[in-house]
Structures are given as structure tokens and as C-alpha cells.
Amino acid sequence: MKVFVTGVNGQLGQEVAAILTRKGHTVISSDKDSMDLSQPENIENFFTQFPDAIVHCAAFTAVDKAEDEEQLCMNVNYRSTSKLCDVARKADIPFVFISTDYVFDGTKQGMYTTEDATCPVNVYGRSKQLAEEYVLKYPKSFVLRTSWVFGKGNNFVKTMLKLAQQGKKQLNVVCDQVGSPTYAYDLASAICSMLFTDKYGLYHVTNENFCSWYEFAKQIFTEAGYDVEVLPVTSDQYPTRAKRPLNSRLDKSKLYTNGFAPLPTWQDALSRYIAFLKKEGECR
Ligand SMILES: NC(=O)c1ccc[n+]([C@@H]2O[C@H](COP(=O)([O-])OP(=O)(O)OC[C@H]3O[C@@H](n4cnc5c(N)ncnc54)[C@H](OP(=O)(O)O)[C@@H]3O)[C@@H](O)[C@H]2O)c1
């Protein structure tokens, strides 16, 4: 199969491209230079011939910056996604779009199911909500909501490790936002196993188990062997430009009932990731 992957330099895109290549598929990829998603009007011209599937991993992911760059965020995340979905529809091929826990406002008690109404509280979440609505009208689409991604790129784990390496002995970390850290490699593996089925639709796909950012930070330092004291603070004590949902717990039962395997736990994923960073010399 010839699969077109966007965002090939991003955390998820590079894993999807690597796994598909290993499985013997031909990967055609794009990055910001070859296909700039801030210019939705140019998307269709990019395709001189059609692939057999599109996995759309690129996105404007700077959640705080999006509050001040709404137009850019909407162009990349919503308008360009719509254009890519139009290409898939024209070619009658599967289209995978990655969405986020940030489509919810986080006020629900308990886990969010794929049936729950969305209600984003920031620009990034709104851009993804609009894209979801558009993409889900295409019958051969997969919309996969994920959360708290870490992989070969900039992410929370690397930020914590950098602070430890700079000699920080004490850190305040938010304890009232709860969700699932998700390893880009595990998510990419799930995408690649779903892509060649006809079980289209909306899914929640994250590593198993939930934690707060505070608990996640503590586990990062334990796993990496750094002696850093982590102090819990509330979101109110740690204001950010974009508001974030407190409850990001996603119910993944639709994934299991459709016969897809649960992803490993986030603790297991973190352990493999830290081992990878150690091997690469990015962590002592
Ligand atoms: N990261 C998370 O915590 C998280 C959580 C929930 C959902 N998601 C979703 O999961 C997917 C993968 O995220 P990720 O963590 O892999 O993100 P990432 O590492 O930030 O990668 C995003 C990619 O999008 C590309 N991109 C940004 N603006 C672009 C533009 N104007 N034109 C073309 N490409 C552009 C970036 O290119 P450059 O490298 O050139 O900037 C980058 O390669 C995204 O849809 C994201 O919204 C992520």
C-alpha cells in the first residue's frame, strides 16, 4: 500500500512512517516545507496522484500559542484537515485524523465516551472539534482522540528531564488535571493496525491507566533515577495562556469492542521511553 503521512518530523508522524515502512508499505510523507498546512488553498494541488490511504499526523500543537494565533491554528488544524479529507473522499481512500482530549471541557464526573458532546475550552480544542465534525462526515474516516503524547520530540517528559539535568531539586507540577500519557510509538502501532480495517469511526486511543501531571512527573524522575522533589499545585496556582480541561479521562471501550487491543499502560510506556532516551544518551 502507498500511504501518505503528514507531519513526518513530528512525534507521531515519524513513528507511523517508520512502522509502515517496516511492514513493507510505501510511505510518501510531507513536512512543513513540502506542504505548508497554513495555506489550505494549496493542499489539493499537492496531489498529482492519489495514495491508498492518508494518515494525517501534522497539526498546530502549541496550545498556549494558539490563543494568540487563532487564524493560523484554524488554518492548520481545521481548514487544511478538511482539504486533506476532501482529497481522501475524491480518491475513495481511508483517512486518519488525530484529535485530542481537549475537545472536552473536563467538567464531567467519570470518563468521557465517544458518545459525549464536545465543548472545548481553548482555541486548539475548537480547531480540532471543527475538524472532527468535518472528517466524521466522510464514511471512510478514522478520528482518533489521544492525549499527553510523548515520543521523539519536545514533550513533558523531556521538559522534566531537562530541568533535572539543569540541577532543579524541587518542582511544582499541576495535580488536578488527570488524563493518560500516551507514547507516540504505541499510538502509531495502534493506528497502523486500524488503518487496514474497515472499522471506521470515532475512537479514543491512549495508553492505559490515568494519572495527574504531578503523578506523571514523579514517575518520570523515579524511572530516570533523578532526585527531584515534586510538589503538587492546582491549575489555579499555575495559570497558563490557554485554559485546560481538568478531567481528560477517555473511555476506550469502543476500541476494545471493535476488536483492537488495549495499548500498554502509561507506566510501561514511560519505562520503555526512558530506556530509549538512555540508549540515545539523552538521559543519564
Ligand atoms: N502532543 C500531544 O500531547 C497531543 C495530545 C493530543 C493530541 N495530539 C495530536 O496528535 C497529533 C500528533 O501530535 P505530535 O505530538 O506528533 O505533534 P508534534 O510533535 O508537535 O508534530 C506536529 C507536526 O506538525 C507539523 N506542522 C505544524 N505546523 C505545520 C504546518 N503549517 N504545515 C505543515 N506541517 C506543520 C510540525 O512540523 P514542524 O516540525 O516543521 O514544526 C510537526 O512535524 C496531532 O494531530 C496533535 O494535535 C497531540
The ligand as a Tripos MOL2 file, in Angstrom:
@<TRIPOS>MOLECULE
LIG
   48    52     1     0     0
SMALL
NO_CHARGES

@<TRIPOS>ATOM
      1 N1          1.3470   16.2460   21.6320 N.am      1 LIG1
      2 C1          0.2820   15.9870   22.3720 C.2       1 LIG1
      3 O1          0.3430   15.9930   23.6110 O.2       1 LIG1
      4 C2         -1.0490   15.6650   21.7140 C.ar      1 LIG1
      5 C3         -2.1800   15.4320   22.5020 C.ar      1 LIG1
      6 C4         -3.3860   15.1480   21.8770 C.ar      1 LIG1
      7 C5         -3.4680   15.0760   20.5020 C.ar      1 LIG1
      8 N2         -2.3500   15.3180   19.7580 N.ar      1 LIG1
      9 C6         -2.4490   15.2740   18.2940 C.3       1 LIG1
     10 O2         -1.6500   14.1940   17.8360 O.3       1 LIG1
     11 C7         -1.1140   14.5040   16.5440 C.3       1 LIG1
     12 C8          0.3920   14.2940   16.5630 C.3       1 LIG1
     13 O3          0.9500   15.1670   17.5330 O.3       1 LIG1
     14 P1          2.5190   15.2100   17.8160 P.3       1 LIG1
     15 O4          2.7120   15.1290   19.2750 O.co2     1 LIG1
     16 O5          3.1990   14.2670   16.8970 O.co2     1 LIG1
     17 O6          2.8160   16.7230   17.3600 O.3       1 LIG1
     18 P2          4.2240   17.3890   17.0480 P.3       1 LIG1
     19 O7          5.3400   16.5540   17.5190 O.co2     1 LIG1
     20 O8          4.0800   18.8140   17.5110 O.co2     1 LIG1
     21 O9          4.2530   17.3560   15.4660 O.3       1 LIG1
     22 C9          3.3800   18.1270   14.7150 C.3       1 LIG1
     23 C10         3.8720   18.1680   13.2960 C.3       1 LIG1
     24 O10         3.0200   19.0510   12.5600 O.3       1 LIG1
     25 C11         3.8290   19.8200   11.7170 C.3       1 LIG1
     26 N3          3.2310   21.1200   11.4050 N.ar      1 LIG1
     27 C12         2.9510   22.1400   12.2410 C.ar      1 LIG1
     28 N4          2.5270   23.1970   11.5360 N.ar      1 LIG1
     29 C13         2.5540   22.8310   10.2330 C.ar      1 LIG1
     30 C14         2.2430   23.4910    9.0070 C.ar      1 LIG1
     31 N5          1.8410   24.7620    8.9800 N.pl3     1 LIG1
     32 N6          2.3920   22.7980    7.8500 N.ar      1 LIG1
     33 C15         2.8140   21.5190    7.8460 C.ar      1 LIG1
     34 N7          3.1490   20.8540    8.9680 N.ar      1 LIG1
     35 C16         3.0070   21.5070   10.1390 C.ar      1 LIG1
     36 C17         5.1030   20.0500   12.5170 C.3       1 LIG1
     37 O11         6.1230   20.4030   11.6350 O.3       1 LIG1
     38 P3          7.4640   21.1060   12.1780 P.3       1 LIG1
     39 O12         8.1680   20.0320   12.9210 O.co2     1 LIG1
     40 O13         8.1340   21.5040   10.9180 O.co2     1 LIG1
     41 O14         7.0100   22.2490   13.0300 O.co2     1 LIG1
     42 C18         5.3010   18.7070   13.1760 C.3       1 LIG1
     43 O15         6.0720   17.8440   12.3720 O.3       1 LIG1
     44 C19        -1.5640   15.9290   16.2500 C.3       1 LIG1
     45 O16        -2.7280   15.9030   15.4700 O.3       1 LIG1
     46 C20        -1.8990   16.5060   17.6040 C.3       1 LIG1
     47 O17        -2.8300   17.5600   17.5450 O.3       1 LIG1
     48 C21        -1.1400   15.5860   20.3230 C.ar      1 LIG1
@<TRIPOS>BOND
     1     1     2 1
     2     2     3 2
     3     2     4 1
     4     4     5 ar
     5     4    48 ar
     6     5     6 ar
     7     6     7 ar
     8     7     8 ar
     9     8     9 1
    10     8    48 ar
    11     9    10 1
    12     9    46 1
    13    10    11 1
    14    11    12 1
    15    11    44 1
    16    12    13 1
    17    13    14 1
    18    14    15 2
    19    14    16 1
    20    14    17 1
    21    17    18 1
    22    18    19 2
    23    18    20 1
    24    18    21 1
    25    21    22 1
    26    22    23 1
    27    23    24 1
    28    23    42 1
    29    24    25 1
    30    25    26 1
    31    25    36 1
    32    26    27 ar
    33    26    35 ar
    34    27    28 ar
    35    28    29 ar
    36    29    30 ar
    37    29    35 ar
    38    30    31 1
    39    30    32 ar
    40    32    33 ar
    41    33    34 ar
    42    34    35 ar
    43    36    37 1
    44    36    42 1
    45    37    38 1
    46    38    39 2
    47    38    40 1
    48    38    41 1
    49    42    43 1
    50    44    45 1
    51    44    46 1
    52    46    47 1
@<TRIPOS>SUBSTRUCTURE
     1 LIG1         1 GROUP 0 **** ****
